Amino acid sequence: MKEYQDWDATAMPHLVAAGEIKPIELVDEAISRIESANPKVNAVIWTDFERARDRARGDLPAGLFGGVPYLLKDLALHQGTVCTFGSVFFRDFEPTISSAAVERMMSSGLVSLGRTNTPEFGLLPTTEPVLHGATNNPWSLEHSAGGSSGGAAAAVASGMLPMAHATDGGGSIRIPASCNGLFGLKPSRGRTPRFPPLASDYISVDLCVSRSVRDSARMLDVLAGALPGSMYWAPEPAMPFRQAINMDPGSLRIAFATADVQGRPADPECAQAVEEAARLLESLGHIVVRDAPRLDVEQLSEAFRILWSAATAGSFELILDAMSAKRSGRVARRALGDWRTMKVLAKLDERKTGLDAFEPFTWDLAAHARNHSAVDLMIALDGLQAISHSIAAFTADYDLMLWPVLATPPIRNGSLDQSAGLAAMWEHLERYVPYTPIANFTGRPAMSVPLHWTESGLPVGVQFIGEFGQEAMLLTLARQLEEAAPWWDRTSPVAVSTGNSSR
């Protein structure tokens, strides 16, 4: 099916509705491509092909993505499927419920084929879990596909399917989108539902990585809307996002910078990507100014580390409690708040598998949270809120901020020592990923747009950060950039080797 690579997830349901293609044909083609490309990239770590074929042959919901093949990230709860969270301990966990986001995705007519790889609990900007092994970048198999939605991005970039589920708690949509030459939008806090609730909901959101802007806009329409009882709500959009992308963005005022908040310059390739994007924006009639907010760097670093570790530890214990309840047959309770109980369970599991139940960085983050009090967390949140107000004061003069996504092009797999202690890892992470977390703790929408490739052929995205609730402005600009500097025709070597064609 040579045309498959020419269709995005918006085109496919129209073809299905017109009777030009059947969902089962799309699913079979996606399965064929997974079987061809996955041995090279290791993006898909669990498959559900026969159930997918049954769903494709049946009566699909009348939604925006009827018949489109899809993959869920290995962090999403989907009833009756395996969800490992990238962790040895959870290698056989089967959720008894589906998350609200997954329910909405499935109600749109998507056909899930399986799970994509992620680092343990989605904690790192590279996808190399002990349980499933490293995901390779389809543009260069020695390099990282990014994280934590690295499997999702590698699956799309290798031509398996046009888009895949992704989440973002510190850059986990934007980072792999940048590394794989894809579009990736992180919505505003509260825009997409987060239920069952986890401690990470303050900073984490669901959406996707995609090849086209209109696919992400369409997925945002599918997921948008808070649930009754949600702690965070984003304002209702003036129109569906899939319609908003066709509006003229007008002349936007955009502040851009290439150095991080500590004043450290980005790699020349990443800086070049931003500079080129700034010139392109000017040619499109936007006002581009070299400027950046002045922030308390030490306060930001320490406060975000406390928040991130607390969110990790909280989610970790909630999931672990549910898992142990299933294994022991008891009713889930918070007894596993006892750190000693958690360690005992981990040791028992290690004796069965011969592998550490959890990776060192996961333990270190959870331990860091336990070394701080609830008062420390509240002070950290107050500090981040103060920084958020500083950024808001700065952006009163601008519509958007333009920054790199990462400080360097994609790193090589294995170059991030995941066994190093928290202090060493944190220093490395702050140097490699200084730009993306700000959108998470401020709750702002942000996107990675694939506008640059290095001389060696590695993708480098640029990041735009918008005002809270203003995803439409980002998407409208992204669509304008997509038309001015098209990336659709760029296909990775792995995608080309599967027999794909370019549009």
C-alpha angles and dihedrals in degrees: 000000000000093000093061094087090051093060124081124199090269094055096045099067091047089055090048092050091049091052093242093121136014124229090237090057091052091047094048091050091050091049091050091052093047090052090049101044105028097075086062101044106023092217099140115059101173130027134203099183102148094049088047091053091049090051092048091052093048135068107296122203115267096248140130094276104041109172098359114143113235144177128214123220114247091250099062122100110234116168115245097012132101115260115180101171084222089286132128090218093057096042093126101030115139115189116228091209138035123237118248090249092053091047090054092047093051091046088059090067099259118153112220115215098181145287135319126220123263135171114261107298089347092279104139139059091233128059108230109125119174091230099056105016130232126325111224125220110250089218092056119003093209092061133078122263088213126241165324092346090035095129091051093050094045090050092054095041091051091056099251093128139340099255141001139197117273139171132207126207099149105357102317095139097037098043097056090039088057093045093049104039095252138128115256128180124190107202126219119276108278096017094109124037122261109195134176084042122240131187090249094062092100090069105018130083138172130234133111149264115245145171094232132047092225091059092057091046090051092048090051088056089052094051103032120114133071122247122240106273095026113146093216128048129182118208117265112263119246090236138356111295091235087062096041092062089069093060122102108255090211119208109327125196108227130185114207136190137169100196120079125243090275091055095251112145121240121241109283091250092054092044090049090052091056094044091050090048090051091053091047090051091051090051088054092055101263124135110239122191128181101234140122138186119264108233138181096254098190093049091048094050097048095040094050092047090055092046094046094046092046091050090048094048093045095049091041092056095044092052093042090051091053091047095050090047090057094046095047097037093233127129112270113258138158095260088116088070080090103095091207091058091052092052092049091053090048092051092050090052093048090057089057098048106026087229130101108267091224133019120253096249091054091053091045093053093047090047091049090056091049090053089062130066133230086256090057090052093051091049089049091051090049090051093050090047089054090051089048089055090050090053090047090053090050094049092050084091095045141052096210143004121227117206138149117273094221133013091237138019115271112311123228118265110262096026093104107074102219092184093061118109122267095260094054093042093048092053090051092046093049090052096046099035108030098130110053108053093067091073090053101054092039091048092229124147116248138174142199115221120195102231104136140051125187122238088259090055102257117141120240118189128202123225129227120191118198140189119283111281094009101114089132091064091051093047093047091052092045091054090051091051091046089058095042096046107018119204099177094096093055109097128178121245089250092053091049091050091057090063098260122157128212124240 
